[in-house]
Amino acid sequence: MSRLAKQCVSGIKQNILPGLALQAIACVVVGVYYFAPDARWVYDWVAYVKVEYGYLYSMVTTGIFGGLLPFLYLAAVGKVPKGDFWPVGLFFLGAWSWKGIEIDFLYRMQAVMFGSDTEFWTVVKKVAFDQVVFCPLWSAPVTALLYRWKDCGFSWRRFRASLDYEFFEMEVLGVLVAIWVVWIPGTAFIYSMPSPLQLPLFQLVLCFYVLLVSVLGKKRT
């Protein structure tokens, strides 16, 4: 088996269990929304806050759910060296705060392109655009580059020196496969929700995903 194939298989193995767990969580959240009317007030309140604060909500809450909480867990279990606490913490918080704005914009743009309803073919179009266009062309390579910069100790010299063909072939593809394993079914659940609730569900899945990968993933050099 080639190194590229091994990288893809490794990405699938590492993410299959977190993916299944998170898809179950997303299924429950969507199911409660549609089949438990008594709980609808919670969703309505979250939707109201999301609409009221817009991109500020997206930035702050994604920074917390995708960056701060997972980082605090990693620090608590000793996976963050003491000398790197503040740089790595600010990286997690800043990167995922920006990611919140980015994903919110993606969802708004798709509502304009494909509509804001939750019909079957609307959901299919949004999932396809998200996973076949947005992820390969932007999300996977940018995420891989950001985390490579972090792994290089935020040194631009070491970062530039590490950007070879193997990085783009192995690391970027590995990130993309990991994204697909979790987020193809995950985004189907997300786009099944009304527009104001799509980002909150994304954040919930994201938080558990990062935590589960942190717990189940092997320590890398």
MDAnalysis code that builds the backbone (N, CA, C; Angstrom):
import MDAnalysis as mda
import numpy as np

u = mda.Universe.empty(663, n_residues=221, atom_resindex=np.repeat(np.arange(221), 3), trajectory=True)
u.add_TopologyAttr("name", ["N", "CA", "C"] * 221)
u.add_TopologyAttr("resid", np.arange(1, 222))
u.add_TopologyAttr("resname", ["MET", "SER", "ARG", "LEU", "ALA", "LYS", "GLN", "CYS", "VAL", "SER", "GLY", "ILE", "LYS", "GLN", "ASN", "ILE", "LEU", "PRO", "GLY", "LEU", "ALA", "LEU", "GLN", "ALA", "ILE", "ALA", "CYS", "VAL", "VAL", "VAL", "GLY", "VAL", "TYR", "TYR", "PHE", "ALA", "PRO", "ASP", "ALA", "ARG", "TRP", "VAL", "TYR", "ASP", "TRP", "VAL", "ALA", "TYR", "VAL", "LYS", "VAL", "GLU", "TYR", "GLY", "TYR", "LEU", "TYR", "SER", "MET", "VAL", "THR", "THR", "GLY", "ILE", "PHE", "GLY", "GLY", "LEU", "LEU", "PRO", "PHE", "LEU", "TYR", "LEU", "ALA", "ALA", "VAL", "GLY", "LYS", "VAL", "PRO", "LYS", "GLY", "ASP", "PHE", "TRP", "PRO", "VAL", "GLY", "LEU", "PHE", "PHE", "LEU", "GLY", "ALA", "TRP", "SER", "TRP", "LYS", "GLY", "ILE", "GLU", "ILE", "ASP", "PHE", "LEU", "TYR", "ARG", "MET", "GLN", "ALA", "VAL", "MET", "PHE", "GLY", "SER", "ASP", "THR", "GLU", "PHE", "TRP", "THR", "VAL", "VAL", "LYS", "LYS", "VAL", "ALA", "PHE", "ASP", "GLN", "VAL", "VAL", "PHE", "CYS", "PRO", "LEU", "TRP", "SER", "ALA", "PRO", "VAL", "THR", "ALA", "LEU", "LEU", "TYR", "ARG", "TRP", "LYS", "ASP", "CYS", "GLY", "PHE", "SER", "TRP", "ARG", "ARG", "PHE", "ARG", "ALA", "SER", "LEU", "ASP", "TYR", "GLU", "PHE", "PHE", "GLU", "MET", "GLU", "VAL", "LEU", "GLY", "VAL", "LEU", "VAL", "ALA", "ILE", "TRP", "VAL", "VAL", "TRP", "ILE", "PRO", "GLY", "THR", "ALA", "PHE", "ILE", "TYR", "SER", "MET", "PRO", "SER", "PRO", "LEU", "GLN", "LEU", "PRO", "LEU", "PHE", "GLN", "LEU", "VAL", "LEU", "CYS", "PHE", "TYR", "VAL", "LEU", "LEU", "VAL", "SER", "VAL", "LEU", "GLY", "LYS", "LYS", "ARG", "THR"])
u.atoms.positions = np.array([
    [0.848, -1.198, 0.000],
    [0.000, 0.000, 0.000],
    [0.884, 1.249, 0.000],
    [0.585, 2.219, -0.845],
    [1.372, 3.445, -0.928],
    [1.211, 4.279, 0.334],
    [2.149, 5.206, 0.523],
    [2.078, 6.087, 1.701],
    [0.814, 6.922, 1.669],
    [0.417, 7.347, 0.455],
    [-0.787, 8.165, 0.323],
    [-2.019, 7.383, 0.747],
    [-2.102, 6.139, 0.306],
    [-3.235, 5.300, 0.693],
    [-3.231, 5.041, 2.195],
    [-2.043, 4.816, 2.764],
    [-1.950, 4.592, 4.208],
    [-2.410, 5.822, 4.988],
    [-2.062, 7.016, 4.476],
    [-2.482, 8.252, 5.131],
    [-3.998, 8.373, 5.133],
    [-4.610, 8.023, 4.000],
    [-6.073, 8.096, 3.903],
    [-6.730, 7.095, 4.850],
    [-6.202, 5.871, 4.862],
    [-6.752, 4.844, 5.750],
    [-6.592, 5.257, 7.212],
    [-5.437, 5.852, 7.543],
    [-5.210, 6.318, 8.910],
    [-6.220, 7.398, 9.298],
    [-6.483, 8.324, 8.350],
    [-7.466, 9.372, 8.630],
    [-8.851, 8.800, 8.873],
    [-9.218, 7.779, 8.097],
    [-10.524, 7.148, 8.270],
    [-10.602, 6.440, 9.616],
    [-9.566, 5.657, 9.952],
    [-9.571, 4.899, 11.206],
    [-9.649, 5.824, 12.417],
    [-8.890, 6.931, 12.367],
    [-8.852, 7.822, 13.518],
    [-10.160, 8.567, 13.713],
    [-10.912, 8.764, 12.624],
    [-12.108, 9.601, 12.702],
    [-13.425, 8.836, 12.633],
    [-13.376, 7.529, 12.384],
    [-14.622, 6.804, 12.197],
    [-15.438, 6.725, 13.488],
    [-14.787, 6.448, 14.613],
    [-15.528, 6.366, 15.875],
    [-16.042, 7.733, 16.319],
    [-15.181, 8.780, 16.319],
    [-15.735, 10.104, 16.629],
    [-16.845, 10.498, 15.665],
    [-16.678, 10.150, 14.389],
    [-17.698, 10.497, 13.404],
    [-19.040, 9.855, 13.713],
    [-19.037, 8.565, 14.025],
    [-20.281, 7.872, 14.331],
    [-20.937, 8.448, 15.588],
    [-20.117, 8.736, 16.603],
    [-20.667, 9.306, 17.835],
    [-21.293, 10.669, 17.581],
    [-20.614, 11.485, 16.802],
    [-21.113, 12.831, 16.549],
    [-22.338, 12.831, 15.649],
    [-22.374, 11.900, 14.719],
    [-23.562, 11.800, 13.870],
    [-24.774, 11.370, 14.683],
    [-24.537, 10.532, 15.694],
    [-25.627, 10.147, 16.581],
    [-26.121, 11.349, 17.383],
    [-25.179, 12.180, 17.876],
    [-25.552, 13.386, 18.614],
    [-26.351, 14.332, 17.724],
    [-25.854, 14.555, 16.508],
    [-26.547, 15.455, 15.576],
    [-27.934, 14.921, 15.246],
    [-28.057, 13.605, 15.084],
    [-29.355, 12.993, 14.790],
    [-30.344, 13.240, 15.926],
    [-29.863, 13.117, 17.166],
    [-30.729, 13.359, 18.330],
    [-31.169, 14.816, 18.373],
    [-30.230, 15.743, 18.149],
    [-30.559, 17.170, 18.195],
    [-31.600, 17.521, 17.135],
    [-31.403, 17.008, 15.922],
    [-32.363, 17.271, 14.850],
    [-33.700, 16.600, 15.159],
    [-33.654, 15.365, 15.665],
    [-34.883, 14.645, 15.983],
    [-35.704, 15.334, 17.060],
    [-35.028, 15.840, 18.096],
    [-35.739, 16.550, 19.164],
    [-36.418, 17.798, 18.604],
    [-35.727, 18.495, 17.699],
    [-36.308, 19.717, 17.123],
    [-37.599, 19.412, 16.371],
    [-37.606, 18.354, 15.595],
    [-38.759, 18.075, 14.737],
    [-39.847, 17.239, 15.424],
    [-39.470, 16.467, 16.448],
    [-40.448, 15.533, 17.009],
    [-40.774, 15.772, 18.485],
    [-40.177, 16.794, 19.086],
    [-40.472, 17.111, 20.490],
    [-40.823, 18.594, 20.593],
    [-42.066, 18.963, 20.267],
    [-42.456, 20.381, 20.251],
    [-42.245, 21.093, 21.583],
    [-42.339, 20.372, 22.692],
    [-42.174, 21.007, 24.006],
    [-40.758, 21.565, 24.200],
    [-39.798, 21.020, 23.460],
    [-38.411, 21.489, 23.598],
    [-38.075, 22.582, 22.596],
    [-39.029, 22.955, 21.769],
    [-38.757, 23.894, 20.686],
    [-38.325, 25.268, 21.213],
    [-38.759, 25.638, 22.419],
    [-38.437, 26.961, 22.931],
    [-36.916, 27.152, 23.088],
    [-36.203, 26.066, 23.407],
    [-34.746, 26.172, 23.542],
    [-34.127, 26.530, 22.191],
    [-34.560, 25.848, 21.150],
    [-34.055, 26.112, 19.807],
    [-34.419, 27.527, 19.367],
    [-35.644, 27.947, 19.695],
    [-36.076, 29.290, 19.309],
    [-35.215, 30.357, 19.985],
    [-34.848, 30.113, 21.235],
    [-34.003, 31.076, 21.957],
    [-32.606, 31.148, 21.338],
    [-32.029, 29.992, 21.012],
    [-30.709, 29.964, 20.371],
    [-30.771, 30.670, 19.012],
    [-31.836, 30.410, 18.251],
    [-31.986, 31.054, 16.944],
    [-32.105, 32.564, 17.095],
    [-32.833, 32.996, 18.121],
    [-32.996, 34.439, 18.354],
    [-31.639, 35.087, 18.653],
    [-30.847, 34.463, 19.514],
    [-29.537, 35.017, 19.863],
    [-28.633, 35.060, 18.634],
    [-28.673, 33.994, 17.841],
    [-27.853, 33.948, 16.619],
    [-28.227, 35.085, 15.668],
    [-29.509, 35.294, 15.439],
    [-29.951, 36.346, 14.527],
    [-29.642, 37.728, 15.099],
    [-29.840, 37.887, 16.404],
    [-29.653, 39.181, 17.050],
    [-28.204, 39.661, 16.970],
    [-27.248, 38.754, 17.155],
    [-25.848, 39.164, 17.246],
    [-25.027, 38.816, 16.004],
    [-25.585, 38.075, 15.074],
    [-24.951, 37.848, 13.779],
    [-23.541, 37.296, 13.851],
    [-22.626, 37.967, 13.135],
    [-21.254, 37.475, 13.059],
    [-20.524, 37.543, 14.402],
    [-20.922, 38.447, 15.271],
    [-20.317, 38.492, 16.603],
    [-20.605, 37.196, 17.357],
    [-21.846, 36.733, 17.267],
    [-22.210, 35.442, 17.871],
    [-21.353, 34.329, 17.272],
    [-21.225, 34.336, 15.949],
    [-20.470, 33.281, 15.271],
    [-19.025, 33.252, 15.730],
    [-18.423, 34.425, 15.843],
    [-17.021, 34.523, 16.231],
    [-16.806, 34.054, 17.668],
    [-17.602, 34.576, 18.590],
    [-17.391, 34.292, 20.012],
    [-17.701, 32.830, 20.330],
    [-18.850, 32.346, 19.893],
    [-19.259, 30.998, 20.284],
    [-18.418, 29.918, 19.603],
    [-18.040, 30.103, 18.329],
    [-17.188, 29.107, 17.673],
    [-15.793, 29.120, 18.295],
    [-15.310, 30.299, 18.663],
    [-14.032, 30.377, 19.359],
    [-14.049, 29.601, 20.658],
    [-15.183, 29.643, 21.368],
    [-15.306, 28.921, 22.636],
    [-15.454, 27.418, 22.403],
    [-16.415, 27.038, 21.546],
    [-16.713, 25.618, 21.353],
    [-15.624, 24.886, 20.558],
    [-15.079, 25.538, 19.538],
    [-14.085, 24.874, 18.705],
    [-12.662, 25.073, 19.169],
    [-12.403, 26.155, 19.905],
    [-11.043, 26.467, 20.303],
    [-10.781, 26.387, 21.788],
    [-11.490, 27.198, 22.574],
    [-11.174, 27.337, 23.991],
    [-11.416, 26.054, 24.778],
    [-12.614, 25.469, 24.658],
    [-12.927, 24.264, 25.442],
    [-12.006, 23.088, 25.090],
    [-11.811, 22.773, 23.800],
    [-10.856, 21.702, 23.491],
    [-9.441, 22.005, 23.975],
    [-9.013, 23.274, 23.856],
    [-7.667, 23.629, 24.317],
    [-7.527, 23.418, 25.815],
    [-8.521, 23.838, 26.580],
    [-8.456, 23.659, 28.031],
    [-8.394, 22.179, 28.402],
    [-9.107, 21.340, 27.635],
    [-9.015, 19.898, 27.883],
    [-7.597, 19.399, 27.604],
    [-7.038, 19.782, 26.449],
    [-5.692, 19.350, 26.097],
    [-4.674, 19.808, 27.150],
    [-4.840, 21.038, 27.631],
    [-3.935, 21.552, 28.662],
    [-4.093, 20.767, 29.966],
    [-5.336, 20.416, 30.309],
    [-5.603, 19.705, 31.565],
    [-4.995, 18.311, 31.568],
    [-4.918, 17.652, 30.402],
    [-4.375, 16.289, 30.344],
    [-2.894, 16.285, 29.974],
    [-2.282, 17.463, 29.960],
    [-0.840, 17.543, 29.762],
    [-0.362, 17.470, 28.339],
    [-1.228, 17.730, 27.358],
    [-0.826, 17.682, 25.954],
    [-0.367, 19.034, 25.426],
    [-0.333, 20.044, 26.297],
    [0.178, 21.359, 25.913],
    [1.356, 21.687, 26.823],
    [2.582, 21.795, 26.302],
    [3.733, 22.147, 27.131],
    [3.498, 23.462, 27.865],
    [3.968, 23.546, 29.097],
    [3.725, 24.739, 29.913],
    [4.201, 26.018, 29.234],
    [5.336, 25.964, 28.576],
    [5.863, 27.161, 27.927],
    [5.060, 27.609, 26.726],
    [4.215, 26.704, 26.219],
    [3.414, 27.025, 25.032],
    [1.959, 27.330, 25.372],
    [1.638, 27.433, 26.647],
    [0.234, 27.555, 27.051],
    [-0.437, 28.753, 26.386],
    [0.149, 29.921, 26.514],
    [-0.495, 31.121, 25.989],
    [-0.454, 31.196, 24.461],
    [0.701, 30.919, 23.816],
    [0.693, 30.963, 22.335],
    [-0.280, 29.969, 21.721],
    [-0.291, 28.726, 22.219],
    [-1.180, 27.719, 21.647],
    [-2.633, 28.042, 21.981],
    [-2.878, 28.532, 23.191],
    [-4.243, 28.892, 23.579],
    [-4.798, 30.008, 22.711],
    [-3.982, 31.037, 22.477],
    [-4.424, 32.142, 21.622],
    [-4.609, 31.677, 20.181],
    [-3.768, 30.739, 19.756],
    [-3.919, 30.192, 18.402],
    [-5.266, 29.478, 18.261],
    [-5.581, 28.593, 19.188],
    [-6.847, 27.869, 19.144],
    [-8.025, 28.841, 19.139],
    [-7.990, 29.791, 20.055],
    [-9.100, 30.734, 20.179],
    [-9.223, 31.601, 18.927],
    [-8.098, 32.133, 18.452],
    [-8.137, 33.009, 17.278],
    [-8.527, 32.280, 16.007],
    [-7.942, 31.089, 15.798],
    [-8.219, 30.339, 14.569],
    [-9.687, 29.952, 14.481],
    [-10.250, 29.492, 15.579],
    [-11.636, 29.029, 15.524],
    [-12.634, 30.170, 15.625],
    [-12.229, 31.305, 16.187],
    [-13.094, 32.486, 16.137],
    [-13.258, 32.937, 14.688],
    [-12.134, 32.979, 13.963],
    [-12.217, 33.332, 12.548],
    [-13.007, 32.287, 11.775],
    [-12.809, 31.023, 12.125],
    [-13.527, 29.946, 11.444],
    [-15.033, 30.106, 11.612],
    [-15.466, 30.602, 12.767],
    [-16.895, 30.816, 12.980],
    [-17.476, 31.820, 11.995],
    [-16.751, 32.916, 11.775],
    [-17.197, 33.916, 10.796],
    [-17.221, 33.308, 9.404],
    [-16.208, 32.547, 9.092],
    [-16.082, 31.917, 7.774],
    [-17.238, 30.953, 7.497],
    [-17.544, 30.092, 8.467],
    [-18.611, 29.110, 8.284],
    [-19.979, 29.797, 8.251],
    [-20.158, 30.818, 9.066],
    [-21.413, 31.572, 9.037],
    [-21.621, 32.190, 7.656],
    [-20.561, 32.750, 7.089],
    [-20.663, 33.322, 5.746],
    [-21.006, 32.246, 4.717],
    [-20.375, 31.076, 4.852],
    [-20.668, 29.964, 3.944],
    [-22.146, 29.592, 3.992],
    [-22.704, 29.481, 5.201],
    [-24.106, 29.099, 5.334],
    [-25.028, 30.173, 4.760],
    [-24.701, 31.432, 5.003],
    [-25.522, 32.527, 4.449],
    [-25.461, 32.531, 2.920],
    [-24.262, 32.327, 2.380],
    [-24.100, 32.333, 0.937],
    [-24.887, 31.183, 0.294],
    [-24.850, 30.024, 0.926],
    [-25.571, 28.883, 0.373],
    [-27.087, 29.079, 0.448],
    [-27.555, 29.789, 1.480],
    [-28.988, 30.093, 1.560],
    [-29.417, 30.952, 0.378],
    [-28.530, 31.861, -0.047],
    [-28.821, 32.690, -1.219],
    [-28.753, 31.857, -2.497],
    [-27.757, 30.977, -2.584],
    [-27.545, 30.189, -3.796],
    [-28.610, 29.105, -3.982],
    [-28.929, 28.400, -2.904],
    [-29.777, 27.208, -3.022],
    [-31.122, 27.332, -2.313],
    [-31.313, 28.400, -1.540],
    [-32.549, 28.563, -0.794],
    [-32.357, 28.241, 0.675],
    [-33.281, 28.707, 1.500],
    [-33.174, 28.508, 2.945],
    [-34.127, 27.436, 3.463],
    [-34.788, 26.710, 2.556],
    [-35.684, 25.633, 3.003],
    [-34.869, 24.398, 3.357],
    [-35.535, 23.390, 3.908],
    [-34.863, 22.152, 4.305],
    [-35.354, 20.958, 3.483],
    [-35.772, 21.230, 2.255],
    [-36.190, 20.149, 1.358],
    [-34.989, 19.263, 0.990],
    [-35.280, 18.030, 0.596],
    [-34.236, 17.027, 0.363],
    [-33.181, 17.521, -0.621],
    [-33.589, 18.009, -1.794],
    [-32.615, 18.396, -2.807],
    [-31.856, 19.668, -2.428],
    [-32.466, 20.517, -1.634],
    [-31.732, 21.692, -1.126],
    [-30.599, 21.245, -0.214],
    [-30.902, 20.305, 0.657],
    [-29.873, 19.778, 1.564],
    [-28.765, 19.096, 0.768],
    [-29.119, 18.301, -0.235],
    [-28.125, 17.607, -1.060],
    [-27.195, 18.605, -1.745],
    [-27.740, 19.662, -2.314],
    [-26.929, 20.676, -2.994],
    [-25.964, 21.351, -2.019],
    [-26.451, 21.657, -0.835],
    [-25.597, 22.333, 0.145],
    [-24.476, 21.416, 0.638],
    [-24.797, 20.164, 0.896],
    [-23.770, 19.214, 1.329],
    [-22.719, 19.050, 0.229],
    [-23.170, 18.920, -1.021],
    [-22.237, 18.740, -2.129],
    [-21.318, 19.950, -2.284],
    [-21.876, 21.155, -2.244],
    [-21.045, 22.349, -2.377],
    [-20.070, 22.460, -1.207],
    [-20.548, 22.194, -0.008],
    [-19.731, 22.270, 1.202],
    [-18.545, 21.311, 1.114],
    [-18.817, 20.049, 0.783],
    [-17.799, 19.012, 0.881],
    [-16.981, 18.802, -0.391],
    [-17.519, 19.174, -1.542],
    [-16.807, 18.941, -2.797],
    [-16.115, 20.211, -3.309],
    [-16.616, 21.374, -2.929],
    [-16.025, 22.635, -3.385],
    [-15.308, 23.351, -2.239],
    [-16.046, 23.679, -1.191],
    [-15.485, 24.479, -0.102],
    [-14.350, 23.759, 0.623],
    [-14.561, 22.498, 0.991],
    [-13.536, 21.785, 1.767],
    [-12.241, 21.545, 0.987],
    [-12.286, 20.976, -0.231],
    [-11.021, 20.739, -0.936],
    [-10.286, 22.012, -1.346],
    [-11.038, 23.053, -1.720],
    [-10.401, 24.263, -2.247],
    [-9.990, 25.252, -1.165],
    [-10.618, 25.174, 0.007],
    [-10.315, 26.159, 1.044],
    [-10.111, 25.546, 2.431],
    [-11.114, 24.885, 2.954],
    [-11.084, 24.493, 4.365],
    [-9.939, 23.545, 4.697],
    [-9.787, 22.452, 3.930],
    [-8.745, 21.472, 4.232],
    [-7.337, 22.054, 4.095],
    [-6.989, 22.704, 2.976],
    [-5.627, 23.240, 2.869],
    [-5.318, 24.336, 3.880],
    [-6.281, 25.232, 4.146],
    [-6.033, 26.309, 5.106],
    [-5.868, 25.749, 6.516],
    [-6.706, 24.775, 6.881],
    [-6.590, 24.155, 8.198],
    [-5.247, 23.450, 8.348],
    [-4.841, 22.704, 7.327],
    [-3.548, 22.012, 7.378],
    [-2.398, 23.005, 7.513],
    [-2.463, 24.117, 6.780],
    [-1.406, 25.132, 6.852],
    [-1.349, 25.777, 8.231],
    [-2.504, 26.104, 8.791],
    [-2.542, 26.727, 10.112],
    [-1.930, 25.819, 11.175],
    [-2.316, 24.546, 11.142],
    [-1.812, 23.631, 12.166],
    [-0.351, 23.271, 11.932],
    [0.115, 23.283, 10.680],
    [1.546, 23.093, 10.440],
    [2.336, 24.264, 11.011],
    [1.824, 25.487, 10.848],
    [2.487, 26.669, 11.436],
    [2.574, 26.533, 12.945],
    [1.492, 26.094, 13.573],
    [1.513, 25.869, 15.027],
    [2.542, 24.808, 15.398],
    [2.559, 23.699, 14.640],
    [3.483, 22.609, 14.943],
    [4.938, 23.003, 14.723],
    [5.159, 24.065, 13.929],
    [6.517, 24.577, 13.730],
    [6.899, 25.610, 14.787],
    [6.127, 25.669, 15.868],
    [6.402, 26.614, 16.945],
    [6.161, 28.048, 16.555],
    [5.251, 28.280, 15.589],
    [4.915, 29.611, 15.085],
    [6.132, 30.303, 14.467],
    [7.092, 29.501, 14.004],
    [8.276, 30.041, 13.335],
    [8.017, 30.073, 11.831],
    [8.035, 31.283, 11.239],
    [7.804, 31.392, 9.802],
    [8.917, 30.727, 9.005],
    [10.143, 30.760, 9.507],
    [11.260, 30.136, 8.793],
    [11.067, 28.619, 8.729],
    [10.790, 28.013, 9.867],
    [10.564, 26.561, 9.882],
    [9.305, 26.206, 9.104],
    [8.295, 27.055, 9.185],
    [7.043, 26.796, 8.481],
    [7.276, 26.774, 6.970],
    [7.968, 27.789, 6.441],
    [8.225, 27.844, 5.003],
    [9.067, 26.659, 4.541],
    [10.040, 26.291, 5.374],
    [10.916, 25.170, 5.002],
    [10.164, 23.839, 4.976],
    [9.057, 23.747, 5.694],
    [8.319, 22.483, 5.775],
    [7.316, 22.309, 4.644],
    [7.106, 23.352, 3.851],
    [6.077, 23.301, 2.810],
    [6.638, 22.696, 1.528],
    [6.685, 21.379, 1.501],
    [7.144, 20.679, 0.314],
    [5.986, 19.910, -0.324],
    [6.287, 19.187, -1.389],
    [5.255, 18.442, -2.106],
    [4.608, 17.401, -1.193],
    [5.424, 16.779, -0.359],
    [4.898, 15.736, 0.526],
    [3.861, 16.294, 1.483],
    [4.067, 17.519, 1.962],
    [3.093, 18.126, 2.865],
    [1.741, 18.264, 2.187],
    [1.740, 18.812, 0.980],
    [0.466, 19.036, 0.295],
    [-0.185, 17.721, -0.132],
    [0.643, 16.731, -0.461],
    [0.086, 15.445, -0.873],
    [-0.435, 14.662, 0.322],
    [0.337, 14.606, 1.407],
    [0.017, 13.736, 2.540],
    [-0.853, 14.439, 3.576],
    [-0.416, 15.611, 4.043],
    [-1.114, 16.264, 5.141],
    [-2.462, 16.837, 4.704],
    [-2.480, 17.565, 3.586],
    [-3.725, 18.189, 3.139],
    [-4.758, 17.120, 2.804],
    [-4.331, 16.062, 2.111],
    [-5.269, 15.000, 1.780],
    [-5.742, 14.287, 3.039],
    [-4.829, 14.112, 4.005],
    [-5.228, 13.481, 5.264],
    [-6.286, 14.290, 5.990],
    [-6.130, 15.624, 6.004],
    [-7.133, 16.488, 6.619],
    [-8.453, 16.389, 5.870],
    [-8.384, 16.358, 4.534],
    [-9.601, 16.296, 3.726],
    [-10.372, 14.998, 3.976],
    [-9.655, 13.872, 4.033],
    [-10.315, 12.589, 4.303],
    [-10.955, 12.607, 5.691],
    [-10.244, 13.172, 6.673],
    [-10.804, 13.266, 8.024],
    [-12.074, 14.114, 8.035],
    [-12.059, 15.206, 7.270],
    [-13.244, 16.062, 7.172],
    [-14.406, 15.289, 6.564],
    [-14.151, 14.574, 5.487],
    [-15.228, 13.857, 4.802],
    [-15.857, 12.782, 5.677],
    [-15.033, 12.055, 6.439],
    [-15.555, 10.970, 7.272],
    [-16.590, 11.496, 8.255],
    [-16.322, 12.640, 8.847],
    [-17.214, 13.190, 9.870],
    [-18.291, 14.080, 9.274],
    [-17.897, 14.935, 8.333],
    [-18.761, 16.065, 7.979],
    [-19.670, 15.842, 6.790],
    [-19.471, 14.802, 5.975],
    [-20.455, 14.554, 4.922],
    [-21.808, 14.206, 5.544],
    [-21.869, 13.199, 6.434],
    [-23.161, 12.987, 7.109],
    [-23.492, 14.103, 8.095],
    [-22.465, 14.684, 8.717],
    [-22.714, 15.745, 9.699],
    [-23.379, 16.955, 9.086],
    [-22.906, 17.371, 7.910],
    [-23.507, 18.540, 7.273],
    [-24.915, 18.246, 6.770],
    [-25.207, 16.985, 6.480],
    [-26.579, 16.637, 6.084],
    [-27.547, 16.938, 7.228],
    [-27.136, 16.630, 8.460],
    [-27.971, 16.967, 9.621],
    [-28.029, 18.480, 9.811],
    [-26.883, 19.149, 9.663],
    [-26.828, 20.590, 9.873],
    [-27.751, 21.325, 8.907],
    [-27.692, 20.962, 7.630],
    [-28.510, 21.640, 6.632],
    [-29.972, 21.213, 6.690],
    [-30.287, 20.229, 7.524],
    [-31.680, 19.840, 7.739],
    [-32.378, 20.744, 8.758],
    [-31.599, 21.623, 9.383],
    [-32.151, 22.551, 10.367],
    [-32.427, 23.908, 9.709],
    [-33.326, 24.718, 10.278],
    [-33.539, 26.079, 9.774],
    [-32.234, 26.873, 9.810],
    [-32.102, 27.843, 8.944],
    [-30.849, 28.591, 8.794],
    [-30.266, 29.129, 10.104],
    [-31.075, 29.748, 11.003],
    [-30.479, 30.293, 12.234],
    [-29.921, 29.233, 13.179],
    [-30.295, 27.952, 12.967],
    [-29.842, 26.891, 13.864],
    [-28.719, 26.050, 13.268],
    [-28.325, 26.358, 12.042],
    [-27.284, 25.542, 11.413],
    [-25.921, 25.752, 12.064],
    [-25.535, 26.987, 12.291],
    [-24.242, 27.243, 12.925],
    [-24.194, 26.714, 14.357],
    [-25.227, 26.907, 15.196],
    [-25.177, 26.313, 16.543],
    [-24.998, 24.798, 16.532],
    [-25.649, 24.091, 15.590],
    [-25.469, 22.643, 15.520],
    [-24.053, 22.312, 15.056],
    [-23.529, 23.072, 14.096],
    [-22.141, 22.895, 13.672],
    [-21.192, 23.023, 14.860],
    [-21.420, 24.029, 15.701],
    [-20.534, 24.259, 16.845],
    [-20.601, 23.109, 17.843],
    [-21.789, 22.576, 18.074],
    [-21.939, 21.452, 18.995],
    [-21.178, 20.233, 18.480],
    [-21.365, 19.915, 17.202],
    [-20.666, 18.778, 16.605],
    [-19.159, 19.021, 16.614],
    [-18.750, 20.240, 16.288],
    [-17.334, 20.589, 16.254],
    [-16.676, 20.385, 17.607],
    [-17.309, 20.856, 18.671],
    [-16.729, 20.757, 20.009],
    [-16.515, 19.292, 20.396],
    [-17.538, 18.468, 20.225],
    [-17.414, 17.060, 20.568],
    [-16.408, 16.355, 19.664],
    [-16.355, 16.776, 18.393],
    [-15.403, 16.164, 17.461],
    [-13.967, 16.405, 17.919],
    [-13.636, 17.646, 18.218],
    [-12.271, 17.959, 18.633],
    [-11.919, 17.241, 19.935],
    [-12.874, 17.187, 20.867],
    [-12.621, 16.508, 22.127],
    [-12.437, 15.001, 21.929],
    [-13.290, 14.388, 21.114],
    [-13.187, 12.948, 20.894],
    [-11.903, 12.571, 20.173],
    [-11.525, 13.366, 19.170],
    [-10.273, 13.094, 18.479],
    [-9.091, 13.250, 19.434],
    [-9.173, 14.218, 20.342],
    [-8.117, 14.426, 21.323],
    [-8.009, 13.228, 22.269],
    [-9.139, 12.662, 22.645],
    [-9.153, 11.516, 23.561],
    [-8.695, 10.242, 22.858],
    [-9.180, 10.016, 21.638],
    [-8.918, 8.750, 20.946],
    [-7.665, 8.760, 20.107],
    [-7.232, 9.964, 19.723],
    [-6.085, 10.037, 18.814],
    [-4.788, 9.647, 19.514],
    [-3.862, 9.056, 18.738],
    [-2.566, 8.685, 19.270],
    [-1.654, 9.906, 19.309],
    [-0.715, 9.887, 20.254],
    [0.239, 10.995, 20.357],
    [1.169, 10.956, 19.155],
    [1.326, 12.133, 18.481],
    [2.165, 12.218, 17.290],
    [3.432, 12.988, 17.592],
    [4.499, 12.655, 16.893],
    [5.752, 13.390, 17.081],
    [5.674, 14.703, 16.347],
])
